[in-house]
Structures are given as C-alpha cells and as structure tokens.
Amino acid sequence: MGVKKSYSDGAILAGSTEPGLGRLVLNRPEKRNALTDAMWRAIPDAIDWLVIKQNVRVIVIEGAGGRDFSAGADIGEFDTLRNDANSARSYEAGNSLAFGAIRNAPVPMLAVIRGICFGGGFGLAAAADLRIADDTARLAIPAARLGLAYPVDAMIDLVRALGDQQARHALYTGKEFSAEHARDIGCLFSLCAPEVLDRQATELARSIAGVAPLSVRASKAAITALKSRTEDDLRKAKAFADATFESRDYAEGRAAFRDRRGPDFKGE
C-alpha cells in the first residue's frame, strides 16, 4: 500500500493504494487472520481514517497472506475475555462496533474473500456492500457449535447476505458451505479463479471510485432506508439525494456528457 497506517500492533492495516481506493487488511496470516478483541475495536478507527483523512471513495476489506479472509474471532482469548456473561457482553460490543462501522460506512465496502471465512470473519464480509470470492472460499457461522449466540444487531447483515432461509440454516446447523453455494444463493456478487481475484477486485473498486461519490452515497443511503424503513434513515437518504441536485458533480456530469468526454468528479 502507498499511504498506510497500522492499528492493533500491525494486526489491522489501512491504506490508500491509488486515488479514491482504500484497503483494510486483517493482518494475522499465521493465525488465519483470526480477530483479537483489539482488532475488532480498531476497525472503526481504521475506516474513519480512510474516509476522513484519505478521502477514499471505496474500501476493499481482505485478509493478509493470500490464503484466508478470516477464521473469525480468536478463540484463544475466550477463556479470559469471554468467560462469563459480563465479559462476553463487553467482547460482543466490540464485535458490534466493527460490524456497524462496515455496514454504516459512508462509502461502499467490498469484501474480497479467499479461503476460510468463518464466524465473525463472515460477519465482517456480510456487513459489506459487495462480496466477491475465488473458488477456494469456505464459509460458515459456527456459533452454535461453540454454544454461543450471534450478536442480535448483526443479524441484519446475515439475513441480507444469505436470505432468510439460508441464514437460518447456516445459524441453526453451523455447517460450512462452499463459494459456489454462496454465489448460487446471491451472497456473492461474483466468483472467479484464484489467480484473477485481485484483478477483479481492483477493477470493481476502480469502477466505483470513478463515478460521482455523492450519487453513490445517496444510493447507499436509499438502499439502507428501504430495508430499515425508519424515519431517520428515510430522512437521511432524501437529504443525500437532494444534495446531488445542486452539486458541482452534477454540473460536471452534464458538461462531460455534452462535451463527449469522461467526467472528473470531485465529490462536491
């Protein structure tokens, strides 16, 4: 990555590889990118830094090492950080902050999945706007096999990513499912061979970064509002849509169309 910043002693890496394109990397490849409590809690700060300080228009989230997305929460911490109801609730709060930061990010989040994508790792991917994978990807939500419950506020991501019946099956059984199955049920936007995953991810991220940011923000807010049906989300979506009407980008888009050239959007 070009401009970059590390969190949680380097276990979370954030960076901007090119204008408009950010990356958030889960960086514990020796542990299959399993997430520690500190990593969960660092994710919101890393996203804020990418959006506010680096002005990215899309964020790719992926696992380091070229093998796995994430094995989920680091179970090695559970005996000390998740060993009773009070500590479990505190630990889960960190999970929810990370899921919410991805779900509510003002820019699209693109999860790029290879290898293992289990538990909380799948939760992070499910919270993203789009998911692409290669055919090595293996997905599961094994909370029931550990005797745990998934955070209630993150269930919306699982149902949105999998659909009602498939989410129930994944949660009730804890069984692993393939990338092909994930594609077939609509959980994945695309599935490809391992050698082309990075290229496809970059091309998709560039295509998002290249259009009008205010339009994308309005579209993301509108989709959220249509799903939540809350008055607050509906008001926010309308305000974002209205903001595009008087924007410089709208004027630039019209001028570019008239002049038969590519637009130069600034997000203003």
Secondary structure, 3 states (H helix, E strand, C coil): CCEEEEECCCCEEEEEEECCEEEEEECCHHHCCCECHHHHHHHHHHHHHHHHHCCCCEEEEEECCCCCCECCECHHHHHHHCCCHHHHHHHHHHHHHHHHHHHCCCCCEEEEECCEEEHHHHHHHHHCCEEEEECCCEEECCHHHHCCCCCHHHHHHHHHHHCHHHHHHHHHHCCCEEHHHHHHCCCCCEEECHHHHHHHHHHHHHHHHCCCHHHHHHHHHHHHHHHHCCHHHHHHHHHHHHHHHCCHHHHHHHHHHHHCCCCCCCCC
